[in-house]
Amino acid sequence: MAHQPAATTAGAASSLNADPWHLEVPEPTSLVGLWPEETPPERDRIVRFLVEHFGGEVQIIEELELTEEDSDIAWGVACTVPGIGAPVVLWVEPARDPDDALPETATRGCGWVVGTETILDETDPLREFGRLMQIFACALTDVSAVLDINTTRWYLRDTLHELFSCGEMDPPAEVLWAIEAVETVPGSKPAQRTVWLHTHGLWRCGAPELELLEVPSDLAQAAADLLNGVAALSLDGALPAPGAPYEIGTGLAVSLQPWDAVAPFVPPGAAGGMSDREEEHAGARAVICAAEPQGAYRKLWVCPIEVVQSLARDEAGVYLTERATKRQARMARAEWGHLRTAFEAGGGERTSVPVRFGVKAGFPSEDDPSSREHLWFEISQFDDQRVEACLVNQPLTVKRLSKGDVEWIERDAISDWRVVTPYGAYGPSDLEALGQLIERLREDPA
């Protein structure tokens, strides 16, 4: 069921501007929810649901003037919603053909959709996006699934509740954007295959979309992690000028370039070149490049391969924002029991599969006591609400600790945890997959 956004894309800046990352106006955020009835819901009924959840501050500002082109739309209004600064447009229109990506249970009997659209506040787009999603997660609870038009991502009812009904905990920043991967043309040799990775959704946050060009296919996942990390940082502060060194992690530096300073030099046949640059892939877009241009004869801005390889080898990580750090810490502490269960199932000599268990904790920097350096430790034993663990890396600012030191770390002090296996790494947000692994280890330790 695909649907039309109620407004056009705004603010795609040209890299010829003085600030190539600038958008005049953020792109509108448009959502549509599947309404499980054959008749359209009445306006007053929808508004009543909003008032019941958000309170009496929900007010209709105006009725939308519908034209002949809007003849299918049952009704439309602009209203205020607490926690969202700009007016929110609400409308109801007929549902279209079912999306093959959705289960039949989500589309059954859905003859109409409820649409919403607004402009997110650039100073805190994540908080406002969460509030907008609460219209469907908490107020219109009959909605079976929601399409985020900006990212083309569907959210089913269970996911809506999990991500957007969490009290004061904001959703993960990654809900604001999606990453599209486009591989080189079929038929190229496997060793030469590269991927063009780019985001969709950052324009609505007032930030440029991000890209990585000519990424070796076997490094695509690590490159996506890099994109996610830089995207989160881009919402937490101003991006550097094109070509300026940009420290994104300890020992990790890249630079940013406008897309049209890099795309003309993409080799023929590789995705992301000039032939792929229709309107939605132009405008305000920053390509993540190596910290310095490379080349013996002609210096070019290229993919930061060494940075991506460091991430792939788990030797380094992109800085987390303060919000992301707090959210991850709350999740890690809340799911402590799953870490302990996994340790009891697969730790020590209980299995022939090499499984490592790590916790991260923050320690005051001796250079600046107001800041904390978050360090990874490998767990050796559990003792109820604490673990004994060995420091994995040499700290930079915590002088009292050295690599190899053993510490007792309390549950309330951790900021993250990880279970690392030959089949992948699992954290507090991977509980279903981790549970399956635990069952496998219990059934067959070999």
C-alpha positions in Angstrom: 0.0 0.0 0.0 2.0 3.0 -1.2 0.8 6.5 -0.5 1.5 10.1 -1.4 3.2 12.5 0.9 1.2 15.7 1.3 4.1 18.0 0.5 7.2 18.2 -1.7 10.8 17.8 -0.8 12.4 21.0 0.5 15.8 22.5 0.8 18.1 20.3 -1.2 21.1 22.6 -1.4 23.6 22.8 -4.2 27.3 22.2 -3.4 28.0 25.5 -5.2 26.6 27.3 -2.1 29.0 28.8 0.5 27.8 26.0 2.9 27.3 22.9 0.9 25.7 21.2 3.9 23.0 23.9 4.3 19.3 23.2 3.7 17.0 26.2 3.4 14.1 24.2 5.0 14.1 20.6 6.3 12.3 18.0 4.2 8.8 17.3 5.6 8.3 14.0 7.5 5.4 12.0 6.2 3.9 8.9 7.8 0.8 6.8 6.9 -0.9 4.2 9.0 -3.1 1.3 7.8 -6.6 1.7 9.2 -8.3 -1.8 9.6 -11.8 -0.8 8.5 -13.6 -0.7 5.2 -15.0 2.8 5.9 -12.9 6.0 6.6 -12.6 7.0 10.3 -14.3 10.3 11.1 -12.3 13.3 11.8 -13.7 13.8 15.3 -13.0 10.2 16.2 -9.3 10.5 15.3 -8.9 13.8 17.1 -10.6 12.3 20.2 -8.0 9.5 20.2 -5.2 12.1 20.1 -6.7 14.1 22.9 -7.1 11.0 25.1 -3.3 10.3 24.7 -1.7 13.7 24.4 -4.2 15.8 26.4 -6.4 18.8 25.7 -3.5 20.7 24.0 -4.4 19.0 20.7 -6.2 21.7 18.8 -7.4 21.9 15.2 -5.9 24.9 13.5 -7.7 24.8 10.2 -9.5 22.5 7.7 -7.4 21.7 4.6 -8.8 23.0 1.4 -9.2 20.0 -0.9 -8.9 20.4 -4.7 -10.1 18.1 -7.5 -6.8 16.3 -7.3 -7.6 15.5 -3.7 -11.0 14.0 -4.5 -10.1 10.6 -2.9 -9.2 12.3 0.4 -12.0 12.0 3.0 -10.9 14.9 5.1 -7.8 16.8 6.2 -6.8 19.1 9.0 -3.8 20.9 10.4 -3.5 20.6 14.2 -1.2 21.1 17.2 0.3 18.1 19.0 2.2 18.6 22.3 5.9 18.1 21.9 5.9 19.0 18.2 6.7 22.6 17.4 5.3 22.8 13.9 1.6 22.1 13.0 0.8 18.5 12.1 -1.3 17.7 9.0 -3.7 14.8 9.4 -5.6 13.3 6.5 -7.5 10.1 5.5 -7.4 8.6 2.1 -8.1 5.2 0.5 -5.4 2.5 0.9 -3.6 1.4 -2.3 -2.4 -2.1 -3.3 -0.9 -4.1 -0.5 2.9 -4.0 -0.1 4.4 -7.4 -0.7 6.8 -6.8 2.3 3.8 -6.8 4.7 2.2 -9.9 6.2 -1.4 -10.5 5.2 -2.5 -10.1 8.8 -1.3 -6.4 8.7 -3.2 -5.5 5.6 -6.4 -7.5 6.1 -9.5 -5.3 6.0 -7.5 -2.1 5.7 -9.4 0.1 3.3 -8.1 3.4 4.4 -4.9 5.1 5.7 -4.4 7.9 8.2 -1.6 10.2 7.1 0.5 12.7 9.1 3.0 15.2 8.0 5.1 17.9 9.8 8.5 19.7 9.8 10.8 18.4 12.5 12.7 20.8 14.7 16.3 20.8 13.6 17.5 21.1 17.2 15.9 17.8 18.3 14.5 15.9 15.3 14.7 12.6 17.1 12.5 13.7 20.0 9.9 15.2 17.7 9.9 12.1 15.4 9.2 9.9 18.4 6.3 12.1 19.4 4.9 12.0 15.8 5.2 8.2 15.9 3.3 8.1 19.2 0.3 9.2 17.2 0.2 5.6 15.8 2.0 3.8 18.6 -0.1 5.1 21.5 -3.1 7.1 20.2 -4.3 5.3 17.1 -3.8 1.8 18.5 -6.0 0.2 15.9 -3.5 1.0 13.2 -1.8 -2.3 12.2 1.4 -0.9 10.4 3.0 2.5 9.6 5.0 3.5 6.6 7.7 6.1 7.0 7.6 7.6 3.5 11.0 9.3 3.9 12.8 6.1 4.4 10.2 3.6 2.9 10.5 1.7 6.2 7.4 -0.2 7.5 6.8 -0.5 11.3 4.4 -3.3 12.4 2.3 -2.9 15.6 4.8 -4.8 17.8 7.7 -2.7 16.6 5.7 0.5 17.1 5.1 -0.4 20.7 8.7 -1.5 21.3 10.3 1.6 19.8 7.9 4.4 20.5 6.0 3.6 23.7 9.1 3.5 26.0 8.2 6.3 28.4 11.0 8.8 28.6 13.5 6.7 26.6 14.0 8.1 23.1 14.1 5.6 20.1 17.5 4.9 18.6 18.7 7.7 16.3 18.8 5.2 13.4 15.0 5.4 13.0 15.5 8.8 11.4 17.3 7.5 8.3 17.7 4.3 6.2 20.8 3.2 4.3 20.4 2.0 0.7 23.1 -0.2 -0.8 23.7 -0.3 -4.5 26.3 -2.8 -5.8 28.2 -2.5 -9.0 26.7 -3.8 -12.2 26.2 -7.6 -12.4 29.0 -9.5 -14.2 31.9 -7.6 -12.6 34.5 -9.8 -11.0 33.8 -10.5 -7.3 37.2 -9.1 -6.2 36.3 -5.8 -8.0 32.7 -5.4 -6.8 32.0 -2.3 -4.8 29.0 -0.8 -3.1 27.6 2.7 -3.0 26.0 3.3 0.4 23.8 6.3 1.0 21.2 7.5 3.5 17.6 8.6 3.1 16.0 10.6 5.9 18.7 13.1 7.1 17.2 15.9 5.0 14.2 16.0 7.3 16.6 16.6 10.2 18.1 19.7 8.5 21.3 17.7 7.8 22.9 16.5 4.5 22.4 13.0 3.4 25.6 10.9 3.8 27.4 8.6 1.3 30.3 6.2 0.9 31.5 5.4 -2.6 33.5 2.5 -4.0 33.3 0.4 -0.8 34.6 -3.2 -1.3 31.5 -5.5 -1.1 33.0 -7.5 1.7 33.3 -4.4 3.9 29.7 -3.2 3.3 28.5 -4.0 6.9 31.4 -2.1 8.5 30.8 0.8 6.1 27.1 0.9 7.1 28.2 1.0 10.7 30.4 4.0 9.8 27.5 5.7 8.0 25.2 5.2 11.0 27.8 6.5 13.4 28.6 9.7 11.4 24.8 10.3 10.8 24.2 10.3 14.5 27.1 12.7 15.1 25.8 15.0 12.3 22.7 15.6 14.4 24.7 16.4 17.5 26.8 19.3 16.1 27.9 21.1 13.0 29.7 19.2 10.3 33.3 20.4 9.4 34.0 22.2 6.2 34.8 20.1 3.1 38.2 18.6 3.3 38.8 19.5 7.0 40.0 16.6 9.2 37.0 15.1 11.1 37.8 13.0 14.1 34.9 10.5 14.5 36.5 8.1 17.0 39.7 7.4 18.8 42.4 7.1 16.1 39.7 7.5 13.4 39.7 10.5 11.1 37.9 11.1 7.8 36.9 14.2 5.8 33.7 15.2 4.0 33.2 16.3 0.4 30.2 17.4 -1.6 28.9 14.6 -3.8 29.8 16.5 -7.0 33.4 16.7 -6.0 33.7 12.9 -5.9 31.0 11.3 -8.1 32.6 12.5 -11.5 35.7 10.4 -10.7 33.8 7.1 -9.9 35.0 4.5 -12.4 32.6 3.5 -15.2 30.4 0.6 -14.1 30.7 1.4 -10.4 27.5 2.6 -8.7 27.2 6.2 -7.5 28.7 7.9 -10.5 27.2 10.8 -12.4 24.8 8.6 -14.3 23.1 7.7 -11.0 22.5 11.2 -9.9 18.8 11.9 -10.4 17.3 14.7 -8.2 16.9 12.6 -5.0 20.7 11.8 -5.2 21.9 15.3 -5.7 21.6 18.4 -3.5 23.0 18.6 0.0 25.0 15.4 0.2 28.3 14.7 2.0 30.5 11.9 0.9 32.7 10.4 3.7 36.3 10.2 2.4 39.7 9.5 3.6 41.3 12.3 5.7 43.6 13.2 2.9 43.2 13.0 -0.9 45.2 10.1 -2.4 47.0 9.5 -5.7 50.5 9.7 -7.2 49.6 12.0 -10.1 46.2 13.4 -9.5 45.0 13.7 -5.9 41.4 12.3 -5.5 39.1 12.0 -2.5 38.6 8.3 -2.0 36.8 5.9 0.3 38.3 5.7 3.9 39.3 2.1 3.5 41.6 2.0 6.5 38.9 3.4 8.8 36.3 0.9 7.5 38.8 -2.0 7.9 39.4 -0.9 11.6 35.7 -1.1 12.2 35.4 -4.4 10.5 38.2 -5.9 12.7 36.5 -4.4 15.8 39.7 -2.5 16.6 38.0 0.9 16.9 34.5 2.5 17.1 32.8 5.7 16.1 32.1 8.1 19.0 28.6 7.7 20.5 26.6 10.8 21.2 25.7 11.5 24.8 22.1 10.6 24.1 23.1 7.3 22.5 25.4 6.5 25.4 22.7 7.0 27.9 20.2 5.0 26.0 22.6 2.1 25.5 23.5 2.2 29.2 19.8 1.9 30.2 19.3 -1.0 27.9 22.4 -2.8 29.0 21.5 -2.6 32.6 17.9 -3.5 32.0 19.0 -6.7 30.1 21.7 -7.7 32.5 19.9 -11.0 33.1 20.3 -12.0 29.4 24.0 -11.4 29.6 24.3 -13.6 32.7 22.2 -16.4 31.1 24.4 -16.3 28.0 27.5 -16.5 30.2 26.2 -19.4 32.1 25.3 -21.3 28.9 28.5 -20.6 26.9 31.3 -19.3 29.2 34.4 -21.1 30.4 34.9 -24.7 29.4 31.1 -25.4 29.0 31.3 -25.2 25.2 33.9 -25.8 22.4 32.6 -22.8 20.6 34.8 -19.7 21.3 32.5 -17.2 23.0 33.7 -14.0 24.6 31.7 -11.8 27.0 32.4 -8.1 27.3 31.1 -5.1 29.3 31.8 -1.5 28.8 32.0 1.0 31.7 32.8 4.7 32.0 35.7 6.0 34.2 36.4 9.6 35.0 39.2 11.1 32.8 42.1 12.3 34.9 42.6 15.2 32.4 39.0 16.3 32.8 37.0 14.8 35.7 33.8 16.0 34.1 34.2 13.6 31.2 34.4 9.9 31.1 36.3 7.4 29.0 34.2 4.2 28.3 36.4 1.1 28.3 35.7 -2.5 27.3 36.5 -5.4 29.7 36.3 -9.2 29.1 34.3 -11.0 31.8 35.8 -13.8 33.7 33.1 -14.4 36.3 29.7 -13.3 37.6 28.9 -12.4 41.2 25.2 -11.5 41.2 25.0 -7.8 40.3 28.7 -7.4 39.4 31.3 -9.1 37.2 35.1 -9.6 37.4 36.6 -8.5 34.1 39.9 -7.8 32.4 40.6 -4.5 30.6 40.9 -5.1 26.8 42.6 -1.9 25.6 45.0 0.7 26.9 43.1 3.7 28.2 43.9 7.2 26.9 42.8 9.4 29.8 42.3 7.0 32.7 45.9 6.9 34.0 45.2 4.5 36.9 44.2 1.7 34.6 46.3 -0.3 32.1 45.5 -3.0 29.6 45.2 -6.3 31.4 44.0 -4.9 34.7 41.3 -6.8 36.4 38.4 -4.9 38.0 35.0 -5.7 39.6 32.3 -3.8 37.7 28.9 -3.2 39.2 25.8 -3.7 37.0 24.8 0.0 37.5 28.1 1.2 36.2 28.0 -0.5 32.8 27.2 1.4 29.6 27.0 -1.6 27.2 27.7 -5.3 26.9 28.4 -7.7 24.1 28.5 -11.5 23.5 31.0 -12.2 20.7 30.9 -15.5 18.8 32.1 -16.9 15.5 28.6 -16.4 14.2 28.3 -12.7 15.1 28.1 -10.3 18.0 25.1 -9.8 20.2 24.1 -6.9 22.4 21.1 -5.6 24.5 19.2 -4.9 21.3 19.7 -8.4 19.9 17.9 -10.5 22.5 15.9 -12.7 20.2 19.0 -13.8 18.2 21.0 -14.1 21.5 18.2 -16.3 23.0 18.4 -18.6 20.0 22.2 -18.9 20.4 21.8 -19.7 24.1 19.4 -22.6 23.2 21.8 -23.9 20.7 24.7 -23.9 23.2 22.6 -25.6 25.8 21.4 -28.3 23.4 24.8 -28.9 21.7 27.8 -27.4 23.4 30.0 -28.6 20.4 
